[in-house]
Amino acid sequence: MNERSNPGPVPAAPTNDALDIVLRYHEETKHHFARYARGPGALDWANQPDPFRRYEGAPAFALPRLTPADEPTSPPYQSLYRANTIASAPVTLRSLSRLLEYAMAISAWKQVGDTRWALRSNPSSGNLHPTEAYVFAAGVAGLAPGVYHYIALEHALEQRAQWPPQRAMQLLQALPPDAFLIGLSSVVWRETWKYGERAFRYCQHDVGHAVGTLRIAARTLGWRMLLLDGASDDTIATLLGLDRADDFPGAEREHPDCIAAIWPVAQVDMPSPRATVCVPASLPEEAAHDAAGLVWRGRANRLSRGAPVYWEILDQVARASWKASTEHTVVDLPCGRAAESPADDAPRPDGREPSAGQIIRRRRSALAFDGKGSIAAERLFTLLARVMPGAQRSAGERAMPWDALPWQPAVHLALFVHRVDGFDPGLYLLARDRAAAGRLKDAMHPHFDWAAPAGCPTDLPLWLLQQGDARALAARLSCGQAIAGDGAFSLGMIAQFEPTLRERGPWFYRRLFWETGVIGQVLYLEAEAAGLRATGIGCYFDDPMHQVMGFNDARFQSLYHFTIGAALEDTRLTTLPPYQALA
């Protein structure tokens, strides 16, 4: 590694080499008992990147912030998972503000002594926040058609490029009425500063969390969302202005990640809730040409005082996983309404149920658990049902938020159950796609029991593999972190790995991590709703985890660990409102 300016977006590697590069990156960035993946060694605090990007010189527009008086308009949290219970709000500057506040904004400030840092609605590895958000809108009153960068620090939009109204509407014309676009990108250097070569993995986790926060925030407004997975990274980079070298003079570049369409459900309701969705998988090819010819405003601020530390392996995997094509996974989705959650037997609101906004705002990553807190089996079943895509209920039907991902589920959960009332402690498996259960069983230890837990709903593919106290094992596998063994349960997210990448292409590597991030976001909110707390764990020993499961090849790989339990609060910290200075 050495220091140099970060390169901008780069074209994809040749197809025949790209997969080998991705597989090699994944192998070389594994943590092992004998050694960790290569990192910076020590943190250069003087060069810590700024967690807030600005485009200096771009006009900024403050968004209307929600007040306590607005809270009753936020639907009950449980209603997010019930079909047709939330009226679709019109797309206005105020509703767009709520979407971004629930999805990407600062949720609180923490302070100890003279040190203060921000927490956000979207979780981030190490609270480093590499993910940036952009809005492309046309027809929103008070907002000229064009591309806007979201400023989380001020809860504002800064205009990067104004589009002629007719051209902007042409870009969106294939989408449902009143649709707009949300684009996400990553400043990889923010994660590299702390995590070195494993940073690319963590950026993809964070993109997945952001996709999850956006879909759930859209649901609070009665809106739908779909990743336009056919869009190439080149198109996304050009549409969002990320390929404009002159706008990043000496500043750290951003990697284009994804773009999604969001639209109000009421505009596209059909007599049959199972009608095929009419949302295209991509954007018109001319979109990039139109964007390139516009006048762009503002220049990106430099995030670190010195030059970013350059890791060649990160450039290699970024290039190899670059999506140059417009291919996509075709999945029929319901038009307009999302499916009900498989756990739709949850109690209905009784006036005491917290709102979705309350749960979203109070989400935190736990730093320690008390080693005593438990969760009821019924609550665990509900929580696990929420991470199921729901497609088994009827052909093509997806539950929220899985209706936003246009591919079949490829990630499953290996659970280390410690304290679940009515459950035997031990190792369990949840197959998020029941059709994958046979492949999982064939790849795992032959001595596993594969027993159905008592009281488990018949449509929840959960099995007890091996009974026993797994607390010390869970902590050991998660880099010795006690939090993995002190909670009610922890888990590893197991992806259908090499066969999926060979079938889909190396660009799908990032999407496997995105899927784990969406799972993590659902778990974060479900933990809060259950009176518990959660934490995502990016540091774990890869192959020792595989050995516990019996995986002896790359058919399945663990991509993310997670833990839920009763949190211990750090009383030394003071919590401050998110936008107190702007009130």
C-alpha positions as CSV (number, residue, x, y, z in Angstrom):
1,M,0.0,0.0,0.0
2,N,1.1,3.6,-0.5
3,E,-0.4,7.1,-0.5
4,R,-1.8,8.7,-3.6
5,S,-5.0,10.4,-4.7
6,N,-8.0,8.1,-4.9
7,P,-8.8,7.1,-8.5
8,G,-12.3,7.7,-9.9
9,P,-14.7,5.2,-11.2
10,V,-12.9,2.6,-13.3
11,P,-14.2,0.4,-16.1
12,A,-14.8,-3.3,-15.5
13,A,-12.1,-5.9,-15.7
14,P,-12.3,-8.3,-18.6
15,T,-15.0,-10.9,-17.9
16,N,-12.7,-13.9,-18.0
17,D,-10.5,-12.4,-15.2
18,A,-13.0,-10.6,-13.1
19,L,-14.5,-13.6,-11.3
20,D,-11.1,-14.9,-10.3
21,I,-10.2,-11.5,-8.9
22,V,-13.4,-11.3,-6.9
23,L,-12.9,-14.8,-5.5
24,R,-9.2,-14.0,-4.7
25,Y,-10.2,-10.8,-3.0
26,H,-12.7,-12.6,-0.8
27,E,-10.2,-15.3,0.1
28,E,-7.4,-12.9,0.9
29,T,-9.5,-10.6,3.1
30,K,-10.6,-13.4,5.4
31,H,-9.8,-13.2,9.1
32,H,-8.1,-16.3,10.6
33,F,-7.3,-17.4,14.1
34,A,-3.6,-17.1,13.2
35,R,-3.9,-13.7,11.4
36,Y,-6.3,-11.0,10.6
37,A,-6.9,-9.5,7.2
38,R,-4.4,-6.7,6.4
39,G,-5.3,-3.3,7.9
40,P,-3.6,0.0,8.6
41,G,-2.0,-1.3,11.8
42,A,-2.7,2.0,13.7
43,L,-5.3,4.7,13.1
44,D,-4.0,7.9,11.7
45,W,-6.3,10.2,13.6
46,A,-5.0,13.3,11.9
47,N,-6.1,11.9,8.6
48,Q,-9.6,10.6,9.7
49,P,-12.0,11.3,6.9
50,D,-14.9,13.7,7.4
51,P,-18.2,11.7,7.6
52,F,-20.1,14.5,5.8
53,R,-19.7,15.3,2.1
54,R,-20.5,18.7,0.6
55,Y,-20.4,20.0,-2.9
56,E,-19.0,23.5,-2.3
57,G,-20.7,26.1,-4.5
58,A,-23.8,24.0,-5.2
59,P,-27.0,25.8,-4.0
60,A,-28.5,24.1,-1.0
61,F,-32.2,23.8,0.0
62,A,-33.2,23.0,3.6
63,L,-35.8,20.3,3.9
64,P,-38.8,20.7,6.2
65,R,-38.0,18.7,9.4
66,L,-40.5,16.7,11.3
67,T,-41.6,17.9,14.7
68,P,-43.1,16.0,17.7
69,A,-46.5,17.3,16.4
70,D,-45.9,15.3,13.2
71,E,-45.3,12.0,15.0
72,P,-49.0,10.9,15.0
73,T,-48.8,10.8,11.2
74,S,-46.2,8.1,11.4
75,P,-47.9,4.7,11.1
76,P,-47.7,2.1,13.9
77,Y,-44.5,0.1,13.5
78,Q,-46.3,-3.3,13.1
79,S,-48.4,-1.9,10.3
80,L,-45.3,-1.8,8.1
81,Y,-45.7,-5.5,7.6
82,R,-49.4,-5.6,7.0
83,A,-50.7,-5.2,3.4
84,N,-52.8,-2.2,2.5
85,T,-52.8,-0.6,5.9
86,I,-50.9,2.6,5.0
87,A,-52.4,5.3,2.8
88,S,-50.1,6.4,0.1
89,A,-48.8,10.0,0.7
90,P,-48.4,12.4,-2.3
91,V,-44.8,13.0,-3.4
92,T,-44.1,16.5,-2.0
93,L,-41.1,18.2,-0.6
94,R,-42.4,17.4,2.9
95,S,-42.9,13.7,2.3
96,L,-39.5,13.5,0.5
97,S,-38.0,15.1,3.6
98,R,-39.6,12.4,5.8
99,L,-38.2,9.6,3.5
100,L,-34.7,11.0,3.9
101,E,-35.1,11.7,7.6
102,Y,-36.1,8.1,8.3
103,A,-33.6,6.6,5.9
104,M,-30.3,8.7,5.8
105,A,-30.5,11.5,8.4
106,I,-28.8,12.1,11.7
107,S,-30.9,10.4,14.4
108,A,-28.9,11.8,17.5
109,W,-25.6,13.2,18.6
110,K,-23.5,11.4,21.3
111,Q,-21.1,13.3,23.4
112,V,-18.5,12.5,26.1
113,G,-16.4,15.4,27.4
114,D,-15.6,17.6,24.4
115,T,-15.9,14.8,21.9
116,R,-19.2,14.6,19.9
117,W,-20.2,12.4,17.0
118,A,-23.4,11.8,15.0
119,L,-25.6,8.7,14.8
120,R,-27.7,8.1,11.8
121,S,-30.8,6.3,10.7
122,N,-28.7,4.1,8.4
123,P,-26.2,1.9,10.4
124,S,-22.6,2.0,9.4
125,S,-19.5,-0.1,10.0
126,G,-17.5,1.7,12.6
127,N,-19.9,4.7,12.3
128,L,-17.8,5.8,9.4
129,H,-20.7,6.2,6.9
130,P,-19.2,5.7,3.5
131,T,-22.7,5.8,1.8
132,E,-23.9,9.0,0.1
133,A,-27.4,9.5,-1.3
134,Y,-28.7,11.3,-4.3
135,V,-32.2,12.2,-5.5
136,F,-33.3,12.6,-9.1
137,A,-36.8,14.1,-9.2
138,A,-39.1,15.9,-11.6
139,G,-42.5,17.3,-10.8
140,V,-42.0,17.8,-7.0
141,A,-43.3,21.2,-6.1
142,G,-40.6,23.5,-4.8
143,L,-37.8,21.4,-6.3
144,A,-36.6,22.1,-9.8
145,P,-36.1,18.9,-11.9
146,G,-32.6,17.5,-11.6
147,V,-30.0,15.7,-9.5
148,Y,-29.5,16.5,-5.8
149,H,-27.0,15.4,-3.2
150,Y,-28.4,14.8,0.3
151,I,-26.5,16.6,3.1
152,A,-27.1,14.6,6.3
153,L,-25.4,17.2,8.5
154,E,-28.0,19.8,7.6
155,H,-30.9,17.7,6.4
156,A,-30.8,19.5,3.1
157,L,-30.5,18.9,-0.6
158,E,-27.8,20.6,-2.7
159,Q,-28.4,20.9,-6.4
160,R,-25.8,19.2,-8.6
161,A,-27.5,19.6,-11.9
162,Q,-30.8,21.1,-13.1
163,W,-32.5,19.2,-15.9
164,P,-34.8,20.7,-18.5
165,P,-38.3,19.6,-17.3
166,Q,-39.2,17.7,-20.5
167,R,-35.9,15.7,-20.6
168,A,-36.3,14.9,-16.9
169,M,-39.8,13.6,-17.4
170,Q,-38.7,11.6,-20.4
171,L,-36.1,9.8,-18.2
172,L,-38.9,8.8,-15.7
173,Q,-41.7,8.2,-18.2
174,A,-41.3,4.4,-18.2
175,L,-41.8,4.4,-14.4
176,P,-45.1,4.7,-12.5
177,P,-46.6,8.2,-12.2
178,D,-44.9,10.5,-9.7
179,A,-41.9,8.2,-9.4
180,F,-38.5,9.6,-8.5
181,L,-35.0,8.0,-8.2
182,I,-32.7,7.5,-5.3
183,G,-29.0,6.7,-6.0
184,L,-26.4,5.5,-3.6
185,S,-22.6,5.6,-3.8
186,S,-19.7,4.8,-1.5
187,V,-16.6,6.8,-0.4
188,V,-14.5,3.7,0.1
189,W,-11.7,5.6,1.8
190,R,-13.9,6.3,4.8
191,E,-13.8,2.5,5.6
192,T,-10.3,1.9,4.3
193,W,-8.9,4.4,6.8
194,K,-9.9,2.1,9.6
195,Y,-10.3,-1.4,8.1
196,G,-7.8,-1.6,5.3
197,E,-8.4,-4.3,2.6
198,R,-11.6,-5.5,4.2
199,A,-13.2,-2.1,3.6
200,F,-14.9,-3.0,0.3
201,R,-16.9,-5.7,2.1
202,Y,-18.0,-3.2,4.8
203,C,-19.0,-0.6,2.2
204,Q,-21.3,-3.2,0.6
205,H,-22.9,-4.0,4.0
206,D,-23.6,-0.3,4.4
207,V,-25.2,0.0,1.0
208,G,-27.5,-2.9,2.0
209,H,-28.4,-1.2,5.2
210,A,-29.2,2.0,3.3
211,V,-31.4,0.1,0.8
212,G,-33.2,-1.4,3.8
213,T,-33.7,2.0,5.5
214,L,-35.0,3.5,2.2
215,R,-37.4,0.7,1.6
216,I,-38.8,0.8,5.1
217,A,-39.0,4.6,5.1
218,A,-40.8,4.5,1.8
219,R,-43.3,2.0,3.4
220,T,-44.1,4.5,6.2
221,L,-45.4,6.8,3.4
222,G,-47.3,4.0,1.6
223,W,-44.7,4.0,-1.2
224,R,-43.1,1.2,-3.2
225,M,-39.4,0.9,-4.1
226,L,-37.5,-1.3,-6.5
227,L,-33.8,-1.4,-7.3
228,L,-33.3,-0.8,-11.0
229,D,-30.8,-3.6,-11.2
230,G,-30.3,-3.5,-14.9
231,A,-28.7,-0.1,-14.7
232,S,-24.9,-0.3,-15.3
233,D,-22.4,1.3,-12.9
234,D,-21.3,3.6,-15.8
235,T,-24.9,4.9,-16.2
236,I,-25.3,5.5,-12.5
237,A,-21.9,7.3,-12.2
238,T,-22.8,9.6,-15.1
239,L,-26.4,10.2,-14.0
240,L,-25.2,11.2,-10.5
241,G,-22.2,13.1,-11.7
242,L,-19.6,10.8,-10.1
243,D,-17.5,10.4,-13.2
244,R,-16.8,14.1,-13.4
245,A,-13.1,14.4,-12.5
246,D,-13.2,18.2,-12.5
247,D,-15.8,18.1,-9.7
248,F,-13.4,16.1,-7.4
249,P,-10.3,18.3,-7.5
250,G,-8.1,16.5,-5.0
251,A,-11.2,15.1,-3.2
252,E,-11.9,11.4,-2.4
253,R,-14.0,9.8,-5.2
254,E,-17.2,7.9,-4.8
255,H,-18.0,4.5,-6.2
256,P,-21.4,4.2,-7.9
257,D,-23.5,1.5,-6.2
258,C,-27.2,1.4,-7.1
259,I,-30.2,3.3,-8.1
260,A,-33.8,2.7,-7.1
261,A,-37.2,3.9,-8.2
262,I,-39.7,5.0,-5.5
263,W,-43.4,5.8,-6.3
264,P,-46.7,6.2,-4.5
265,V,-48.7,2.9,-4.5
266,A,-52.1,4.5,-5.0
267,Q,-51.1,5.7,-8.4
268,V,-50.5,2.1,-9.7
269,D,-53.1,0.0,-7.8
270,M,-54.7,-2.6,-10.0
271,P,-57.8,-4.8,-9.5
272,S,-55.5,-7.8,-9.0
273,P,-52.8,-7.4,-6.3
274,R,-50.8,-10.0,-8.2
275,A,-50.6,-8.2,-11.5
276,T,-47.1,-8.0,-12.9
277,V,-45.3,-4.8,-12.0
278,C,-44.6,-2.4,-14.9
279,V,-41.4,-1.0,-13.6
280,P,-38.4,-1.4,-16.0
281,A,-35.2,-3.0,-14.7
282,S,-33.0,-0.2,-16.0
283,L,-32.9,3.4,-17.2
284,P,-33.0,4.6,-20.8
285,E,-29.6,4.3,-22.5
286,E,-29.7,8.0,-23.4
287,A,-29.9,9.0,-19.7
288,A,-26.1,9.0,-19.4
289,H,-25.8,11.1,-22.6
290,D,-28.3,13.7,-21.3
291,A,-26.6,13.9,-17.9
292,A,-23.1,14.4,-19.4
293,G,-24.3,17.4,-21.4
294,L,-25.7,19.3,-18.4
295,V,-24.2,22.2,-16.3
296,W,-23.0,20.7,-13.0
297,R,-22.7,22.8,-9.9
298,G,-20.4,22.4,-6.9
299,R,-17.1,20.7,-6.2
300,A,-16.7,17.9,-3.7
301,N,-15.0,18.8,-0.4
302,R,-11.8,17.0,0.6
303,L,-12.5,14.6,3.5
304,S,-9.0,14.0,4.8
305,R,-6.1,16.4,5.4
306,G,-3.6,14.1,3.8
307,A,-3.8,11.7,0.9
308,P,-5.8,8.6,1.3
309,V,-3.8,5.4,1.8
310,Y,-4.1,3.4,-1.4
311,W,-4.7,-0.4,-1.4
312,E,-4.3,-2.0,-4.7
313,I,-6.5,-4.9,-3.8
314,L,-9.4,-2.6,-3.3
315,D,-9.0,-1.1,-6.8
316,Q,-8.8,-4.6,-8.2
317,V,-12.1,-5.8,-6.6
318,A,-13.9,-2.6,-7.5
319,R,-12.9,-3.0,-11.1
320,A,-13.7,-6.7,-11.2
321,S,-17.2,-6.3,-9.6
322,W,-18.0,-3.3,-11.7
323,K,-21.3,-3.8,-13.5
324,A,-20.7,-2.8,-17.1
325,S,-23.7,-4.6,-18.5
326,T,-27.4,-4.0,-18.2
327,E,-28.2,-7.6,-17.4
328,H,-30.4,-8.2,-14.4
329,T,-32.3,-10.9,-12.6
330,V,-35.9,-11.2,-13.7
331,V,-38.4,-11.6,-10.9
332,D,-42.1,-10.9,-11.2
333,L,-43.3,-8.5,-8.6
334,P,-46.8,-7.5,-7.6
335,C,-48.0,-4.2,-9.0
336,G,-48.6,-1.6,-6.4
337,R,-49.1,-3.4,-3.1
338,A,-46.5,-5.4,-1.1
339,A,-47.4,-8.7,0.3
340,E,-48.3,-9.2,3.9
341,S,-45.6,-10.5,6.2
342,P,-45.8,-14.2,6.9
343,A,-46.1,-13.1,10.5
344,D,-49.3,-11.2,10.0
345,D,-50.8,-12.6,13.2
346,A,-49.0,-10.0,15.3
347,P,-51.2,-8.0,17.6
348,R,-53.1,-5.1,16.0
349,P,-52.4,-1.5,17.3
350,D,-54.0,-0.7,20.6
351,G,-52.9,2.9,21.0
352,R,-49.8,1.9,23.0
353,E,-47.8,0.5,20.1
354,P,-44.8,2.6,19.1
355,S,-44.9,4.3,15.8
356,A,-42.6,3.4,12.9
357,G,-40.9,6.8,13.4
358,Q,-40.2,6.1,17.0
359,I,-38.6,2.7,16.3
360,I,-36.5,4.1,13.4
361,R,-35.2,7.1,15.4
362,R,-34.2,5.1,18.5
363,R,-32.3,2.4,16.6
364,R,-28.8,2.1,18.0
365,S,-26.0,-0.4,17.8
366,A,-25.4,-2.0,21.2
367,L,-21.9,-1.9,22.6
368,A,-22.4,-4.5,25.3
369,F,-25.1,-6.9,26.5
370,D,-26.0,-7.9,30.1
371,G,-25.6,-11.6,29.5
372,K,-29.1,-12.2,31.0
373,G,-31.8,-10.8,28.7
374,S,-33.9,-13.3,26.7
375,I,-36.5,-13.2,24.0
376,A,-39.7,-15.2,23.8
377,A,-40.0,-17.9,21.2
378,E,-43.1,-16.4,19.7
379,R,-41.2,-13.1,19.3
380,L,-38.3,-14.9,17.7
381,F,-40.6,-16.6,15.2
382,T,-42.0,-13.2,14.3
383,L,-38.6,-11.7,13.9
384,L,-37.4,-14.5,11.7
385,A,-40.5,-14.4,9.6
386,R,-39.8,-10.7,8.9
387,V,-36.5,-11.6,7.2
388,M,-38.3,-14.1,5.0
389,P,-39.0,-12.8,1.5
390,G,-42.6,-14.3,1.6
391,A,-42.5,-15.6,-2.0
392,Q,-43.7,-19.0,-0.8
393,R,-47.1,-17.5,-0.1
394,S,-48.0,-17.1,-3.7
395,A,-46.1,-17.0,-7.0
396,G,-44.0,-13.9,-7.3
397,E,-45.3,-12.3,-4.2
398,R,-42.7,-10.6,-1.9
399,A,-43.1,-9.2,1.6
400,M,-41.7,-5.7,2.4
401,P,-38.8,-4.9,2.3
402,W,-37.8,-7.9,0.0
403,D,-40.0,-6.6,-2.8
404,A,-37.3,-4.0,-3.4
405,L,-34.7,-6.6,-4.3
406,P,-35.2,-8.1,-7.8
407,W,-33.5,-11.4,-7.2
408,Q,-34.2,-14.6,-5.4
409,P,-32.9,-14.8,-1.8
410,A,-29.4,-16.0,-1.6
411,V,-28.6,-15.5,2.1
412,H,-29.5,-17.9,5.0
413,L,-29.1,-17.6,8.7
414,A,-27.1,-19.8,11.1
415,L,-28.3,-19.0,14.6
416,F,-26.4,-19.4,17.9
417,V,-29.3,-19.5,20.3
418,H,-28.4,-18.6,23.9
419,R,-31.5,-17.4,25.7
420,V,-34.7,-17.9,23.9
421,D,-37.6,-18.8,26.2
422,G,-38.9,-22.3,25.3
423,F,-35.9,-23.1,23.0
424,D,-33.0,-25.4,23.6
425,P,-29.7,-23.6,23.3
426,G,-27.7,-24.6,20.3
427,L,-27.0,-24.1,16.6
428,Y,-30.0,-23.5,14.3
429,L,-30.5,-22.8,10.6
430,L,-33.1,-20.6,8.9
431,A,-33.3,-21.3,5.1
432,R,-34.6,-18.0,3.7
433,D,-35.4,-19.9,0.4
434,R,-36.9,-23.3,1.3
435,A,-35.7,-24.6,-2.1
436,A,-32.1,-24.2,-0.9
437,A,-32.5,-26.4,2.2
438,G,-31.4,-29.5,0.3
439,R,-28.2,-27.8,-1.0
440,L,-27.4,-26.5,2.5
441,K,-27.9,-29.9,4.0
442,D,-25.7,-31.6,1.4
443,A,-22.9,-29.1,2.2
444,M,-23.1,-29.3,6.0
445,H,-22.0,-31.8,8.6
446,P,-23.9,-35.1,8.2
447,H,-24.4,-35.5,11.9
448,F,-26.6,-32.5,12.3
449,D,-30.1,-33.3,13.6
450,W,-32.3,-31.1,11.4
451,A,-35.1,-31.1,13.9
452,A,-38.1,-28.7,13.9
453,P,-38.2,-26.6,17.0
454,A,-41.3,-27.0,19.2
455,G,-44.0,-24.5,18.3
456,C,-42.3,-23.4,15.1
457,P,-44.8,-22.3,12.4
458,T,-45.0,-24.8,9.7
459,D,-44.2,-22.2,7.0
460,L,-41.0,-21.1,8.8
461,P,-38.0,-23.3,7.5
462,L,-36.1,-23.3,10.8
463,W,-34.2,-26.3,12.1
464,L,-32.2,-27.2,15.2
465,L,-28.9,-28.6,14.0
466,Q,-27.2,-29.3,17.3
467,Q,-28.1,-28.7,20.9
468,G,-25.6,-27.2,23.3
469,D,-24.2,-24.1,24.9
470,A,-22.9,-22.0,22.0
471,R,-22.0,-18.8,23.9
472,A,-18.2,-19.2,24.0
473,L,-18.2,-20.5,20.4
474,A,-20.2,-17.6,19.1
475,A,-17.9,-15.1,20.8
476,R,-14.8,-16.9,19.6
477,L,-16.0,-16.9,16.0
478,S,-16.8,-13.1,16.2
479,C,-13.2,-12.2,16.8
480,G,-13.5,-12.9,20.5
481,Q,-16.2,-10.2,21.0
482,A,-18.2,-11.1,24.1
483,I,-21.3,-9.4,22.7
484,A,-21.9,-12.3,20.4
485,G,-22.2,-14.7,23.3
486,D,-23.9,-12.3,25.8
487,G,-27.1,-11.7,23.8
488,A,-30.2,-13.7,23.5
489,F,-28.8,-15.1,20.2
490,S,-26.3,-14.2,17.5
491,L,-26.1,-15.4,13.9
492,G,-24.0,-15.7,10.8
493,M,-25.4,-14.8,7.4
494,I,-24.6,-17.6,5.0
495,A,-24.6,-16.8,1.3
496,Q,-24.9,-19.1,-1.7
497,F,-21.6,-18.0,-2.9
498,E,-19.4,-19.3,-5.8
499,P,-22.1,-21.0,-7.8
500,T,-24.2,-17.8,-7.6
501,L,-21.3,-15.7,-8.8
502,R,-20.6,-18.1,-11.7
503,E,-24.2,-18.0,-12.7
504,R,-24.9,-14.2,-12.3
505,G,-21.4,-12.7,-12.8
506,P,-18.8,-11.1,-10.5
507,W,-20.9,-7.9,-10.2
508,F,-23.3,-10.0,-8.0
509,Y,-20.7,-10.2,-5.3
510,R,-21.7,-6.7,-4.1
511,R,-25.4,-7.7,-4.1
512,L,-24.8,-10.6,-1.8
513,F,-23.5,-8.2,0.8
514,W,-26.4,-5.8,0.1
515,E,-28.8,-8.6,0.9
516,T,-27.1,-9.2,4.2
517,G,-27.4,-5.4,5.0
518,V,-31.1,-5.4,4.3
519,I,-31.5,-8.4,6.6
520,G,-29.5,-6.6,9.2
521,Q,-31.7,-3.5,9.0
522,V,-34.8,-5.6,9.6
523,L,-33.1,-7.2,12.6
524,Y,-32.1,-3.8,14.0
525,L,-35.7,-2.6,14.0
526,E,-37.2,-5.8,15.2
527,A,-34.8,-5.8,18.1
528,E,-35.9,-2.3,19.1
529,A,-39.5,-3.3,18.8
530,A,-38.9,-6.3,21.1
531,G,-37.3,-4.0,23.7
532,L,-33.8,-5.3,22.9
533,R,-30.9,-4.0,20.9
534,A,-28.8,-5.3,18.1
535,T,-25.3,-4.9,16.6
536,G,-23.9,-5.9,13.3
537,I,-20.5,-7.6,13.5
538,G,-18.2,-7.3,10.5
539,C,-15.2,-8.9,12.3
540,Y,-15.5,-12.6,12.4
541,F,-13.3,-15.6,11.5
542,D,-14.5,-16.7,8.1
543,D,-13.2,-20.2,7.7
544,P,-13.6,-21.3,11.3
545,M,-17.3,-20.3,11.0
546,H,-17.5,-22.5,7.9
547,Q,-15.8,-25.4,9.7
548,V,-18.5,-25.2,12.4
549,M,-21.2,-25.5,9.8
550,G,-19.3,-28.2,7.8
551,F,-18.7,-26.2,4.7
552,N,-15.5,-27.4,3.0
553,D,-15.6,-25.4,-0.2
554,A,-16.9,-22.0,-1.5
555,R,-20.5,-23.1,-2.3
556,F,-21.5,-21.2,0.9
557,Q,-19.7,-18.4,2.7
558,S,-20.5,-16.4,5.8
559,L,-20.7,-12.7,4.9
560,Y,-21.9,-10.9,8.1
561,H,-22.5,-11.7,11.7
562,F,-25.1,-10.2,14.0
563,T,-26.2,-10.3,17.6
564,I,-29.4,-9.3,19.6
565,G,-29.8,-9.0,23.3
566,A,-30.4,-6.7,26.3
567,A,-28.1,-3.7,26.0
568,L,-26.0,-2.2,28.8
569,E,-26.1,1.6,28.4
570,D,-23.0,3.7,28.8
571,T,-24.0,6.3,31.3
572,R,-20.9,8.4,30.5
573,L,-22.5,9.4,27.2
574,T,-24.9,12.3,26.7
575,T,-27.5,12.0,23.9
576,L,-28.4,15.2,22.1
577,P,-31.1,16.0,19.5
578,P,-30.1,15.5,15.9
579,Y,-30.7,19.0,14.5
580,Q,-30.8,21.1,17.7
581,A,-28.7,23.9,16.1
582,L,-31.1,24.1,13.2
583,A,-34.3,24.4,15.3
